[in-house]
Amino acid sequence: MTDPIRGARQGTAPAALSVLDSAMTGTGQTAAEALAGSIELARLADRRGFSRYWMNEHHAMPGVSTSSPPVLLSRLTAETSRLRLGAGGIMLPNHPPLVVAEQFGMLNALAPGRIDLGLGRAPGTDHATATALRRGASDAEDFPQQVAELLHFLGDDFPAEHPYADRVYAVPGPAQDRLNGVTSRTGRLPVWLLGSSGYSAQLAARLGLPFAFAAHFNPRDVVAALRLYRDRFAPSEALAEPYALVSFTVAASDDEGEARRQAGTLAHAMLRMFQRKSYLLPSPEEVDAYTYDAQERQAVDSWLNHVPHGTPEQVTAHLNQVQRDSGADELMIGSVGHSVQARLRSTELIADAYGMPDSPR
C-alpha cells in the first residue's frame, strides 16, 4: 500500500515534490478564471507525477480565491487520479473542529486514501475579518486543544469521560462505519501541522505528526525549525519517524527577466499588505509603472529574496540547496505570477528541469 504521508521522488529531484496553490486572481481577472486555472494546475500536477496538490485558506483578499479549500478539493477528486489532495492548510481557529472533521471525512469518502489535512493557527486574513469569521472570539491560543479535539473526531477515540464520547461524532468518519457495522475502506486521514516558526514544529513533534514549514514566509528559520522538530519528535500511531515538508513560492521562466517581473507582482501585493491595504495582485505592467520610494523599494526587494525566481535551472538549484541544508523530506512549490499561464508554465518548467515524466491519464 502507498504510504499516505511519504511522497515519492520523481526524476532527479532531491526529494518528493508537491504543489501549493492559492488560486491567485490578478487584477482584471475573475474568480472563475482563477479557479479554472487551479483545476488545470491540479491536472498538470497529476500528469507530471507531483506527490500532492494543496490549497491554502485566505479570506477577504481580492488577489486570491481560496476562501474554502474543501469546495475546490471536492471538484478535484474527479479531475485527478493519482495526486494526493489537501489543504495547506485549514486555519483551524476559524472553524469548529467538528465541521473540519466532517468536511474532510466527506472528501476522504469521495477519494479514499488521497486526502491530506494540513492545519494552521494563523487567521489567513486581517484581524477584522478574523473577528467576523469567529463571531468575535479569537481562539488562536486554544490551538493545541482544537487540534486534539479534531484528532479525536477523526479517530473516533474520545476518552470515555469526555462529554462527546459516544454522543457526538463526525459523519462521514470512522464512528459512522462502526455504528453501521462496516469496515472502513478510507484509512486514517493524514493530519499535518503547518507553521513558519518553532511553535508548530514543537507541537507537531510532541503529537507525532508530519510537519510542513512555510519557507515562503520565513526562509531564514527553515534549518532551525526542522532540527527542532526532529530532535523533539515522539513516535505516534500516525507516524513512526519524523517527516518534514518545506514549501516555497517560486517563479520560473525561460527568460530570467520575465521570472523577476512575475515574482514582482507578488512582492508588490505583499507591500500593499504591509501598508494595510488590500492584497491585490497587479500585472507586471502595473508594477513597472509604479514609482517606489526608497522604503518601498527596500520592502519589495526584501520580499523578492523570499521567492526563488529565474530560469528553471536557477530555481531548482535554490531548492536543491535548501533541501541539502535542511534535510527536508519533501519540497512544495507554489508558482506565482499575475496570469494563470505564467503559473502553469513555471510549474511545468520545474518538472522538466527535474526530468519528471509526463504521463497523461
N, C-alpha and C positions, 0 to 999 in steps of 0.2 A: 504493500500500500504506500502511496506517495506521502511523504512527511508533510503534514499540514502547515508546518512552520518553516522548515528549512527549504529555501529555494534552490534551484539547480543552476549551476553555471552554464553559460552558453558561449560558444566561440572562444575568443581569447580574453574575455572579461575576467578580472581577478577575483570576482565574487558573483553571486547571483545578482541579477539586475531587474529592477522593477520600475514602475511608472507612477508618478504622483500628478494629479490633475486638479485644477481649480475652476475649470470651465471659464477661463478668462474671457471677459466681454469688453473688448476695446471700444473706444468712442466710435460712434457710427455703426455699431453692431447691436443686434438684438440677442436676448437670452436664447431664443430659438436657434439662432445661428451658432451661438457658443456651445449649446448642448448637443447640437448635431455634430459639431466638431469633436466633442468629448466621445460620442459614440464611435466616430471614425477613429479616434485615437485608441480607444479600447480594442477595436478590431485590429488595428495595426500592432498593438502590443501582443495580442493573442497570436497573430500570424508570425511575429518575429521571435517568439519564444521568451518574452519577458515573464518573470515569475508571477507578478501581481500588478494590479491596477488599483490604486487607492484614490479616493476623492476626499478632500478636506471640507470642513464646515466653516462657512463665513456668513455673516449677516450684515445687512444694510450697507453693502459695498457695491456701488454701481459697476466696478471693474471685474466682479466675479459673479457667478450664478450658481453657487454651491450651498444654498441655504439648507437643503435637505438631501444629503448623500443617499439615504436609503431609497428615495424615489428613483433616482437615476440608476442606482445599482440594480434595482428590480428589472429595469429595462435591459441592462447589460447582461443579465443572466441568460437572456435569449439571443444576445448579439455575439457572445463568445462561447468557447467550448473548453478551453484548457486553462485559461487565465484564472488566478485567484482574484476575487473581487472584494474590496473592503473600504472601510473608512479610515482615513489617516489625518484627522480622526473625528470621532464624535466628541464634542465638547461636553463632557458628562454633567457639569454643573448646570447646563441649560435644560436638562431633561430628567424626568423621573427615571430611575434605573429600570423599573418595570416596563416602561414604554420602550426603552432601548432594547431590553431583552426580547420583547415581543417583535419589534421590527426586524431584528437580526435573526430571531428564530424563524420568522417567515422567509427571510432571504435564504437561510440555510436549508429550509424545506424546498425552496424553488431550485436551488443549485447545491445539492448536498456535497459537503466536503470541499467547496470552493469559496467559502466566505470567511473573511477576516474582520475582526472588530478592534480597531485602534481607539484608545481613549486618551483624551487630553483634559487638562483642567483650566486652560485659558478660555475666555469667552468667545473668541473668534470674531470680536467686534468691539465697538466702543462701550463705555460704561453705561450710557443712557440706553442703548439697545439691549445690553445685557440685563439691565433692570427690567425692561419691558418683557424680555423673554422669560425672566424668572419671577415675574409678578412682584417685583420689588425686593425679593430675597436674593442674597448673594451667598452661595454655598461653596465657593471655591475652597474654603478651609476645611470643609467636610469631605473633600475628595477621597481620602482613603476609605471612609465609611461608605461613600457612594459606590466605590469600586467593589468593596466587599459585598454589599447588598446585591449588586448586579451579578457578581460571580455566583452567589447563592441562587439567584433566579435561573441563571444559565445552567447550573449544575443540579438543580432540584435537591439541594442539600442544606437547607436552613437547619440550625440546631433545634432539637425538639422543644426547647423552651422559648424559641423565638415566636412572636405573635403571628408571623406569616407562615410558620411551618404547617403544612397540610391544609392551609386555608387560602393562601394567595400564591398563584403560580403563573408563569409566563406561557402563553399559547400563541404560536406553536412552541414546543420545547419538550424536554425530557419528562416533565411531570405529566403532560398530556399523553405521551406514549405509555408511561407507566400506568396511568389510570385507565387507558383504553386497552391495556393488556397486549401491547405490541412491542417489538424490539426496534429501537431507533436505528435508522439507517443513515442518519446525518452525521454522526460522530460528534466529538467535542468541538465546540466553536472556539477557535483560537482567539484569545484576547491579548492584545498588546498594550503596553503603556507608552505614551509619546511624551517627549519633553525636549527642552533646549537648555537644561541645567542639570545639576546634580540631584535635585529633588526627586524627579521622576525616575532617574537612574537608580537611586537607592530604594524607592518604593517598588520598582519592577524587580530589583534583586531580592528584596525581602519576600515578595509574593511568588517568586519563581516564575516570572512571566517574561516573554520576549520584550525587547526594548527598542524603540525607534527614536533616534536622535535627530532633531531638526537642525541640521547644519546650515540650512538656508536662513535661519535666524541668528545662529551663534556658532560660526565655524571655528572660532578660537578654542572652544572648550570640548571639541569632539574627543580628543585623545583622553583627556582627564575624565570626562563623563563615562566613557566606555570602560576605562580602567576601574573606576569606582563601581560600576555595575558588575563587572566580572569578579572583582575582589570580594564583593558582599553577596554574591548570588547564592541563594538557598534553593536546592533542587525541590521540585514540586511534582504533583501528579501531571501537571500540564507540560512541564519542561525539565528534563534531567540535567541539561547543561546550558549555560548562558548562550543567548543568540541575540546579536545586535545588528540593527539596520541603521544606515546613515542616509539622510535624504538631502538633496541639493536642488536649487533652481539653476538651470543651465540654459545656454543659448548657443547652439551650434549652427554654422552656416558654411557653405562653400567659400564664402567671402568673409574674411576676418572683420572687416569694417561693418558689414551688414549685421554680423552677430552682435557687435557692440551696440549698434543702433537699436536692435530688438531688445537687448538687455537694458538699454537706456530707458525704454518705456516703463519697465518695472521700477527702475530706480527713481524715475520721476513720480510714479504712483506712490512709492514709499515716502518720498519727500513731502508730498501732499499730506500724507498721514501724520508725519512729524509736525506739520504745520496745523494740525487739527482740521484739515479739510477732508472732503470725501475721497475715497480711494477710486480714482479714475485712471484708466489705462490709456494714455494718449497715443496717437500714431507717431511713428518716427519723425514724420514731417512736422508735427506739432512740437515735438521735443526740440528739433533742430531750430525752430523759430523762436523758442523761449530764450530769454536773456536771464541767465543766472547771476545773482550776486555772489560774492566770494564765499559766504557762509553756505548758500545753497549748493554751490559747486562742490564744496568740500563734502557735504552730506551725500550728494549724488555719487561722487567718486568713491566715497567710503562704501556705499551700498553696492556699487558695481564690483567692488572687491569681494563681495559675498557671492557673486554669481560667476561661476566658471563659464567663460564665453570665448568664442573664437572658432577656428576650424575644428572639425571633429577630432583631429589628432591632438590639438591643444586641450580640448575639453576632456578627452579620455585620459590624457597624461595627468591632468589635475586629479581626476577621480582615482586613478591608479595610485597616485602618491598618498592621497588621504587614506585609501584602503591599506596601504603598507604601514602608514604611521599609526593607524587606529586598530588595525586588525578586524575591521568591520566584516561581518559575515555576509552582508548584503548591502548593495547600493541602490538608492531610489532616486530617479531623476524626474524633475518637473520642468519640462521645456517651457520657456517664457517667450513672449513676443506679442505684438499687437494683433496679429492675424492668426486665424486657425492654421492657415497654410504654413506659416513660419514655425509654429509649434510642431506640426506634423513632420515637417522636413527636418527639424532639429532632432527629433526622436529617431527618425529613420536613419539619419547620418550617423548617429551614435551607434545604432545597431549595426550598420555597415562597417564602421571603424573597428568594432569588436568581432566582426566576422560571424554575426549571429545569423542562423539560417532563415530563409524566407519560406515559410511552409503554409501556403493557403489551406483553408479548411477543405 
